[in-house]
């Protein structure tokens, strides 16, 4: 399933997937609860997740992403939600 996004002209469309690939899994964006801002570090000698970023999903599940995958995931969520923050021509909201 893809979402149609209107590009610059009325006849030109691009598509955006509601999935993002993390490790070898296609994760639906709507299942993501949060994404770690800092890489995992526990100090254990046998830890295989050091330097990776936790992506928490619904139902307490988690997947682990590289920095590039994490950045792509955050970008995809922002695009899926229509961007973050105010447009350049809008003023700041009053407090």
C-alpha positions, 0 to 999 in steps of 0.5 A, a space after each residue: 500500500 502506498 500513499 499518493 503525494 502530489 508533487 509540484 504540478 497537478 499531473 506529476 505524482 510521487 508515491 511514498 510507502 508506509 513501510 520503512 526498512 530496518 535491518 531486514 524488516 519492512 516496518 509499518 510507520 504507524 507501528 513505531 512508538 519511539 526511536 532512540 536518539 542515542 546509540 545503545 551502550 551497555 558495556 557487556 562484552 557479548 552485546 551485539 547491539 552496541 552502537 545501534 539505535 532501538 526502534 520501539 514498536 507496539 506491543 513492547 517489540 523492538 528492532 535495532 537500526 544503524 544510524 543511516 536506517 534511523 535517519 531514514 526512518 525519522 525522515 520517513 515519519 516526518 514526511 508521512 506526517 506532513 512535515 514538522 514545525 512551521 512553514 517559513 512564511 508562518 510566524 511563531 505561535 504565541 506562548 
